[in-house]
Amino acid sequence: MRIIPFLLFLLCIQVTAKADFSNVPSKGNFLAENLQIAMDSVVEEYLEDGRRIAIKSYENGLPDGEWRYFFDFGGLLKKEFYKEGLPAGTWVEYYPSGQVFYRKHYRLGLIDSVYQEFYENGRKSVEGEYDLGAQTNLWITFFRNGQVYSIGNYLNNQKDGLWKFYNDLGVLVSEGEYRLDLQQGQWFNYHPMGHLSSVGSFIYGKEDGLWGIFHKNGKIKQEEKWDDGRLMNVGIYYTAAGDSLPKGSLKEGDGTKLDYFDNGQVSIRGNFKTGIPHGKWINYFESGLVASEGEIIEGLKEGPWKYYHQNGRIESEGNYEDDEMVGEWKVYNTRGFLVDTANYNETAEDEDGL
């Protein structure tokens, strides 16, 4: 919709014909092109139906003082503050309900001090600290129910040191060190009930060396040998009861790898090339029926993929490009009837045109 500006000139100084005017960008479209804002003024912006959506103030042609934005129903959307054209003070954005969405502070034009985000139910979702534009010190994120999701430190906008991740029940699911925002050193991952699920090392964000994979009862499932983020070899596959199952043909990064459900049924059959998923991949239901199938090229889904209902009928089908859905995708119900189609190319084009 078009935005009609109303200029309410402040009479704190005299504006003469020689005053320095400046163009002030604004959301929406003004009726007149190249509209110039007086050095000291307050601008109110309205939708063409008369609803006010913003109040902005200027001094010496620069944003200065409090700016307010409004929802189209009239409620306050956010408050911003400027000093001599730079962000300053406390900025707050709100949900339509009036609950605070985020609260942040600026110093010398850069975000600084405590930063907080909230869910619409009022519970905190993010809390951390900035130092003149850079994330620093302790940061904590939360689930909607108030349980901690992640906790760790930042240094110059990068994760640094020990980080821990939890599920929404408060159970630790992963922990390890970061360096330069990349996983580094030994990491531990846990099953939902807290038992160790895997342990191994990263070197600058890539798995490296020997990894151990474990069942929920704590018994070894399989050992994996990684090299710079590439899976090169796997050991014998053991069930939770200690019985061995075929591990596939993977050797020195090439071949097929098998994984299993607890009942011994194959869950994944995938191919690797030089340690990276490459070739035909099939995922199964615990019943043994195919759950999905398609090609992975250098670690990314490519070409046609099919997904199935547990009764064996196709659930959806379409194409991937660089691991992204593209083109027309079809969705079927459990009886095999087409119930929906979606064209992901059109969606991408619409987004690019915004």
C-alpha positions, -999 to +999 in steps of 0.1 A: +000+000+000+011+036-005+023+056+024+012+093+027+037+114+048+025+141+071+053+165+082+048+181+115+076+207+116+091+213+150+095+250+158+126+246+179+147+263+152+139+285+122+140+267+088+150+291+060+151+288+023+188+280+025+184+253+050+200+219+042+174+194+033+181+157+030+162+128+015+150+103+042+143+068+031+111+052+044+092+019+040+064+021+014+060+045-014+054+083-011+030+100-034+056+125-045+091+115-057+123+129-042+104+141-011+127+162+011+125+163+048+133+195+067+163+195+090+142+193+122+109+175+118+086+147+129+073+124+101+041+104+106+035+077+080+000+064+072-015+037+050-038+050+023-068+040+045-057+064+072-040+039+096-008+053+111+022+029+109+052+050+120+064+082+137+099+093+130+119+123+142+149+141+127+174+167+138+198+184+114+184+160+088+195+129+107+174+104+126+172+116+162+151+107+192+124+081+194+110+063+164+078+042+167+063+016+144+027+003+146+008-028+136-019-021+110-045-026+138-028+003+158-009-016+184+028-007+190+051-029+169+085-015+180+104+014+195+138+026+183+160+055+194+186+075+175+212+101+184+227+121+156+218+095+131+231+065+150+211+038+169+212+046+206+195+035+238+171+006+242+152-008+213+121-030+218+099-050+195+065-065+205+042-093+195+007-083+184-004-093+219+018-066+234+043-091+249+080-081+243+096-100+214+131-087+219+150-060+239+184-048+229+207-018+236+230+004+215+261+023+224+282+043+199+258+031+171+265-006+179+245-032+197+259-035+233+252-049+267+224-074+275+203-089+247+170-107+253+144-125+232+111-139+244+084-163+233+049-149+230+040-167+263+065-144+281+092-170+287+127-161+277+140-176+245+175-161+242+197-142+266+233-130+260+256-101+259+272-079+232+303-058+233+301-030+207+285-052+181+301-086+189+285-114+208+306-121+240+305-140+273+277-164+283+247-170+260+217-192+268+188-203+246+156-218+260+128-240+249+092-226+250+086-246+282+115-227+299+140-255+298+175-246+286+184-257+250+220-245+248+245-227+270+280-216+262+303-186+256+310-164+227+342-146+219+341-119+191+309-133+176+321-169+176+313-199+199+343-205+222+350-230+249+326-256+264+290-257+250+262-279+262+229-288+245+197-302+262+164-316+251+131-301+263+130-323+293+163-309+306+184-339+297+219-333+283+221-345+247+255-331+235+286-314+249+320-303+237+344-275+229+342-249+202+371-229+188+366-201+162+329-212+161+339-247+150+336-279+170+370-289+183+383-318+203+363-345+220+325-344+218+300-365+237+264-372+225+237-388+246+205-408+241+172-390+253+174-409+286+210-397+292+231-427+281+261-421+259+252-425+222+285-415+206+319-401+214+347-389+191+368-359+181+365-329+158+393-310+142+380-275+132+344-287+127+352-320+110+350-355+125+384-370+127+399-402+142+381-430+160+344-426+170+324-450+192+287-454+186+266-470+215+232-485+221+208-471+247+219-499+271+255-486+269+268-515+247+290-507+217+271-506+184+300-498+160+333-481+157+339-456+129+371-442+115+370-406+102+395-386+083+389-348+079+352-352+079+351-383+057+339-417+069+366-441+058+360-474+076+336-490+100+340-519+125+317-548+131+281-539+138+267-552+171+231-554+182+221-543+217+223-580+227+259-583+214+251-602+182+270-592+150+253-581+118+267-574+083+283-539+082+283-534+045+312-531+021+325-497+031+363-497+030+388-468+027+359-444+021+342-464-008+313-488-006+280-494+011+272-488+048+243-505+067+225-494+098+199-512+118+168-509+140+169-526+175+150-555+160+178-562+136+160-549+105+180-527+082+172-490+087+196-474+062+214-487+032+237-460+018+267-456-005+299-437+000+326-424-023+359-411-008+342-410+026+312-389+015+276-401+009+273-406-028+250-428-048+218-447-040+203-443-005+174-462+009+157-456+043+134-483+057+106-486+082+111-510+111+087-533+092+112-536+064+093-516+039+110-487+021+105-453+038+124-432+012+148-436-017+168-415-040+203-404-050+228-385-029+257-368-048+287-356-028+266-355+004+236-337-011+202-350-023+199-348-061+173-357-086+141-377-080+132-388-045+102-408-032+088-410+003+064-437+014+036-443+039+040-472+062+016-492+041+040-491+012+021-465-009+039-433-021+035-404+003+053-378-018+076-375-048+096-348-065+131-336-073+160-322-053+188-298-064+217-293-041+196-308-012+167-283-019+133-293-031+127-280-067+100-282-093+067-299-088+062-321-058+031-344-054+016-356-022-006-386-018-028-400+009-025-435+023-049-449-003-027-436-031-049-407-042-032-374-052-041-348-025-018-319-031+009-304-054+035-277-048+059-260-071+091-250-053+106-231-082+077-206-081+082-201-044+119-194-049+111-169-077+086-151-056+111-148-027+138-135-051+114-109-064+107-094-031 
